[in-house]
C-alpha cells in the first residue's frame, strides 16, 4: 500500500482500517456512510487511485445519473490525484471520461478508472476494463439514488466478473427515513458518535445474485465531520462549515443529527419538517426583503412569485406574499402582478438559465437579476431551507406556498420505499424561494 505514497497524513484516522481493507480487497464489500463532509468519498477515491497503481488494476466509479459524472466523480478523482502528487501517472480522457494509468515513460497502459451512470442498468452490463475481465474496484457513489440492493448486486456482479480480487464500495449520506432501502439494508450498529463501541462493523453475508448464492465479507463504517476535527484537520472543512454545523446543533438539533452526524432520524417522506403556520401581521416591520420568481414555460407550469424575509439572528424564514398565474399569462400580466407585490421596483431573482425571460421582464421596466447558483444548487438550496429553525408561512395569505412546502415529498419508488431523490414537480414556489434567497443560501 505504501509503495507509492503514505496515506496516513491524507486521510483521517477513522478511515485507516476501512481504506486498507478496500485497497487490499480484504473485504468483498465496503459500505461507508455518515454525515456531510466526513471526507468518505475523497478517502475512497484516494484508495482507488493508490490501489490501481499498486496492483496494476482497473476500477469503475458509478453514479445513478450520468449527467452527474463530471461533477460528482471526475472532480473528486481530479482532487485526489492532485493531493496524492501522482498527476504524472494519470491522463484524463473525455467523451467518455476515463483516467488512464501511464507507465514510467508516460505511455498509456491498459489499466484505468472508468466512469459511468446507471440510468439504465441494462446498458452497462457489458462494461469492461480496457484489459478485459473484471474491475478490481467497483464504487457506487451516492448509493441512495440506486433502486435498491438488487440493482447494486446485479451491476457489481457483472462489473467484477473475472479473475482476481474485487471490492465493491458504497458511499452515501443516510436518508432521514428508516424505510429507505439503504437504512434497512445497512442498519449495522457502528459509529462511535452514534453511541456504538466501534466505527466499523464486519459481517459475512449470503446473498443471491441472478439466482446464484454468493458468500461475501462486508464492512460497514460510519463517519462524521467530527472525525475530521478530532484528527486535527479542521482546515479541511473550513471555519464557515464548522460554524454552520454548530449553529444547526443549537437551532435545529434534529436536522443537525441527520445532516451532520448521519443519523437516521426516522421521519416520513416530507422534505420540510420545519414549516410553521403563522399569521401575518401588517404592523410588523421587515427589512431586506428577498424576492423570487419561477417563470413558466407554458403548459401546466404556472408563474410563481414570493416575497421572503430571512431572520439571521434566529435562523428563520418568513413568507410575506405570493402570487400565481397560469402558464398562459402574458409577460404584461406577469409584470403587473410583480409590481403589485413589489411597489418600489426592488431587485428580484429568476433562474439564470432563462435569459430570454429576464430580457422580456426587463423590457417591462422591472429590475430582474439572474439567481446565483452554486454546486448542485437545487439540493444545496433544499438543504439550506431544511437547516432553518423554522419556515413561517401564513396559509391564508400565501396558500400556494404553504401547500407546496407542506406537501413536498421525496420520491417514493415502485416498491413504496422513500428515496432521497427530490421530485421535480409541484415545487414552483419552492424554486421561487430558492431564487429569491440565492444570495443568502450557503452553497457547499
Buried (B, 14 or more C-beta within 10 A) or exposed (E): BEEBBEBEEBBBBBBEBBBEBBBBBBBBBBBBBBBBBBBBBBBBBBBBBBBBBBBBBBBBBBBBEBEBBEEBBBEBBBEBBEBBEBEEBBBBEEEEBBBBBBEEEEEEBEBBBBBBBBEEBEEBEEBBBBEEBBBBBBBBBBBBBBBBBBBBBBBBBBBBEBEEBBBBBBBBBBBBBBBBBBBBBBEBEBBBBBEBEEBBBBEEEEBEBEEEEEEBBBBBBBBBBBBBBBBEBBEBBEEEBBEBBEBBBEBBEBBBBBBBBBBBBEBEBBBBBBBEEBEBEEEEEEEEBBBBBBBBEEEEBBBBBBBBBBBEEEBBBBBBBBBBBEEEBEBEEBBBBBBEBBEEEEEBBBBBEBEEBBEBBEEBEBBBBBBBBEEBBBEBBBBBBBBBBBBBBBBEBBEBBBBBBBEBBBBBBEEEBBBBBBBEEEBBBBBBBBBBBBEBBEBB
